[in-house]
Amino acid sequence: MDKNTPKTSFGQWFSSIDLQLFEENVETMKLDYYTKKLTTESFLKLLLFAQLEEVESLHELNDCLFDDDLQKEIDLDSISISQLSRRLNGMNPDIFQMLFLDLVSQIHAETHYTKLVVPLKIIDSTTLPLNLTNHKWADFRKTKAGVKVHLKLVFMEKGKSYPEKAVITNAKEHDRNQLEVLVDDKECMYVFDRGYLDYSASIV
């Protein structure tokens, strides 16, 4: 592992996060009640690290904590796999939605389209498989469960794009049911595949 990765990456990610808003939401959601070691902020940094380093399992993530620089960045010298698992299972996803929406609002505030530029928004979905035993609420097929993530991406120009909206549904749900949810701006051009087409729906 590149020892500069944790410090540099965390600095870039967290420089845009409103830590006061984050801490207020953590307190409101009571995410750190009875937490002695792995705080929500430390856990968020661990998740970011896992994403950036493409860590594939909690066992591998646990092994990464032998790195001194990572320990310093997350203020944590060790954690058991069972603690990581409990924290992951018990985490309220609303905190991530709050972070996402706040970052999108910051991007909107810094984005200025000229009259000659028509925003291009791209819509697509991806299915994430889940274990049916642990996620019966997301039953998809006889032997598996799953959710579907519908993402709206704003494309400004080459090298400049950002996610504007994300909707999670059961994997069974057809894409076209989300058309009216995702198409909400008359002053732009949309690109999506035929799975979203619903000629009976009104989106204007």
C-alpha positions as CSV (number, residue, x, y, z in Angstrom):
1,M,0.0,0.0,0.0
2,D,1.2,3.5,-0.9
3,K,1.8,5.2,2.5
4,N,0.8,8.5,1.0
5,T,-2.6,7.3,-0.1
6,P,-4.6,7.5,3.2
7,K,-3.5,11.0,4.2
8,T,-3.8,12.5,0.7
9,S,-7.1,10.8,-0.1
10,F,-8.8,11.4,3.2
11,G,-7.7,15.1,3.0
12,Q,-9.3,15.5,-0.4
13,W,-12.5,13.6,0.5
14,F,-13.0,15.3,3.8
15,S,-12.1,18.8,2.6
16,S,-15.6,19.1,1.1
17,I,-17.5,17.5,3.9
18,D,-19.3,19.9,6.3
19,L,-18.0,18.3,9.5
20,Q,-20.3,20.4,11.7
21,L,-23.4,19.2,9.7
22,F,-22.0,15.7,9.8
23,E,-21.5,15.7,13.6
24,E,-25.0,17.2,14.1
25,N,-26.5,14.4,12.1
26,V,-24.4,11.8,13.9
27,E,-25.7,13.2,17.2
28,T,-29.3,13.4,16.0
29,M,-29.3,9.8,14.7
30,K,-27.5,8.7,17.9
31,L,-24.9,6.8,15.8
32,D,-22.2,7.1,18.4
33,Y,-24.2,6.2,21.4
34,Y,-22.4,3.5,23.4
35,T,-19.6,3.6,20.9
36,K,-16.2,3.2,22.7
37,K,-13.8,2.7,19.8
38,L,-15.1,2.9,16.2
39,T,-16.8,6.2,15.8
40,T,-18.9,7.1,12.8
41,E,-16.3,9.4,11.4
42,S,-13.6,6.8,11.8
43,F,-15.8,4.2,10.2
44,L,-16.6,6.5,7.3
45,K,-12.9,7.0,6.7
46,L,-12.4,3.2,6.8
47,L,-15.1,2.8,4.2
48,L,-13.5,5.4,2.0
49,F,-10.2,3.7,2.3
50,A,-11.8,0.4,1.4
51,Q,-13.3,1.9,-1.7
52,L,-10.1,3.7,-2.8
53,E,-7.9,0.6,-2.2
54,E,-10.5,-1.8,-3.6
55,V,-10.6,-3.8,-0.4
56,E,-12.7,-6.9,-1.0
57,S,-13.6,-8.1,2.5
58,L,-13.7,-7.2,6.2
59,H,-10.8,-9.6,6.8
60,E,-8.7,-7.7,4.3
61,L,-9.8,-4.3,5.7
62,N,-8.8,-5.5,9.2
63,D,-5.3,-6.5,7.9
64,C,-4.9,-3.0,6.5
65,L,-5.0,-1.6,10.0
66,F,-1.4,-2.7,10.6
67,D,-0.4,0.4,8.6
68,D,0.7,3.2,10.9
69,D,-0.4,6.0,8.6
70,L,-3.9,4.6,8.4
71,Q,-4.1,4.2,12.1
72,K,-3.2,7.8,12.6
73,E,-5.7,9.0,10.0
74,I,-8.6,7.2,11.5
75,D,-7.5,7.5,15.1
76,L,-7.7,3.7,15.6
77,D,-4.9,1.2,16.1
78,S,-6.9,-2.0,15.8
79,I,-10.5,-3.4,15.5
80,S,-11.9,-6.9,15.3
81,I,-13.7,-8.2,12.3
82,S,-16.8,-8.8,14.5
83,Q,-16.8,-5.2,15.5
84,L,-16.5,-4.1,11.9
85,S,-19.4,-6.4,11.0
86,R,-21.6,-5.1,13.7
87,R,-20.9,-1.5,12.8
88,L,-21.6,-2.1,9.2
89,N,-24.9,-3.9,9.9
90,G,-26.0,-1.3,12.4
91,M,-25.1,1.8,10.4
92,N,-28.1,4.1,9.5
93,P,-27.9,4.7,5.7
94,D,-29.5,8.1,6.2
95,I,-26.1,9.5,7.2
96,F,-24.7,8.6,3.8
97,Q,-27.7,10.1,2.0
98,M,-27.2,13.3,4.0
99,L,-23.5,13.5,2.9
100,F,-24.4,12.7,-0.7
101,L,-27.1,15.4,-0.9
102,D,-24.9,18.0,0.8
103,L,-22.1,17.4,-1.6
104,V,-24.4,17.6,-4.6
105,S,-25.8,20.9,-3.3
106,Q,-22.2,22.2,-3.0
107,I,-21.5,21.2,-6.6
108,H,-24.7,22.9,-7.8
109,A,-23.6,26.1,-6.0
110,E,-20.3,26.1,-7.9
111,T,-21.7,25.1,-11.3
112,H,-22.6,27.8,-13.7
113,Y,-24.1,26.9,-17.1
114,T,-24.0,29.5,-19.8
115,K,-27.0,30.1,-22.1
116,L,-25.1,28.3,-24.9
117,V,-24.6,25.1,-22.8
118,V,-27.5,22.7,-22.3
119,P,-26.8,20.3,-19.4
120,L,-26.6,16.7,-20.3
121,K,-27.9,14.2,-17.7
122,I,-27.3,10.5,-18.1
123,I,-29.6,7.9,-16.4
124,D,-28.7,4.3,-15.9
125,S,-29.2,1.5,-13.3
126,T,-27.1,-1.3,-11.9
127,T,-28.2,-4.4,-10.0
128,L,-26.4,-5.3,-6.8
129,P,-26.8,-9.0,-5.7
130,L,-27.4,-9.7,-2.1
131,N,-27.5,-12.9,0.0
132,L,-31.1,-14.1,0.1
133,T,-30.8,-15.5,3.6
134,N,-29.8,-12.2,5.1
135,H,-31.9,-9.9,2.9
136,K,-35.3,-11.6,2.5
137,W,-36.9,-8.2,2.1
138,A,-35.0,-7.8,-1.2
139,D,-36.1,-11.1,-2.8
140,F,-35.2,-11.1,-6.4
141,R,-35.1,-14.6,-7.7
142,K,-35.5,-18.1,-6.2
143,T,-31.9,-18.2,-5.0
144,K,-30.8,-14.6,-4.6
145,A,-31.8,-11.2,-3.4
146,G,-30.8,-7.8,-4.8
147,V,-31.3,-4.1,-5.0
148,K,-31.1,-1.8,-8.0
149,V,-29.4,1.6,-7.9
150,H,-30.7,4.2,-10.4
151,L,-28.1,7.0,-10.9
152,K,-28.5,10.3,-12.6
153,L,-25.1,11.7,-13.7
154,V,-24.6,15.3,-14.8
155,F,-22.1,15.5,-17.7
156,M,-20.7,19.0,-18.2
157,E,-17.7,18.5,-20.4
158,K,-14.9,16.0,-20.9
159,G,-13.4,15.3,-17.5
160,K,-16.2,17.0,-15.6
161,S,-19.2,15.1,-14.4
162,Y,-20.9,14.4,-11.1
163,P,-23.8,12.2,-9.7
164,E,-26.9,14.3,-9.0
165,K,-29.4,11.8,-7.7
166,A,-29.5,8.2,-6.7
167,V,-32.5,6.0,-6.1
168,I,-32.4,2.5,-4.6
169,T,-35.2,0.1,-5.3
170,N,-35.8,-3.7,-5.1
171,A,-34.1,-5.4,-8.0
172,K,-37.5,-6.7,-9.2
173,E,-38.7,-3.2,-10.0
174,H,-38.7,-2.2,-13.6
175,D,-36.5,0.8,-14.6
176,R,-39.5,2.6,-16.2
177,N,-41.1,3.1,-12.8
178,Q,-38.3,5.6,-11.9
179,L,-38.6,7.7,-15.1
180,E,-40.7,10.4,-13.5
181,V,-38.6,10.4,-10.4
182,L,-35.3,11.0,-12.3
183,V,-36.5,13.2,-15.1
184,D,-37.2,16.4,-13.2
185,D,-35.5,19.2,-15.1
186,K,-36.9,20.8,-18.3
187,E,-33.8,22.8,-19.1
188,C,-31.5,19.9,-20.0
189,M,-31.1,16.9,-22.3
190,Y,-31.5,13.3,-20.9
191,V,-29.8,10.2,-22.1
192,F,-31.1,6.8,-21.0
193,D,-31.7,3.3,-22.5
194,R,-35.0,1.8,-23.6
195,G,-35.6,0.2,-20.2
196,Y,-36.7,3.6,-18.9
197,L,-39.2,4.3,-21.7
198,D,-42.8,4.5,-20.7
199,Y,-44.9,6.2,-23.4
200,S,-47.9,6.3,-21.1
201,A,-46.1,8.4,-18.5
202,S,-46.1,12.2,-18.4
203,I,-42.7,13.7,-17.6
204,V,-43.4,17.3,-18.6
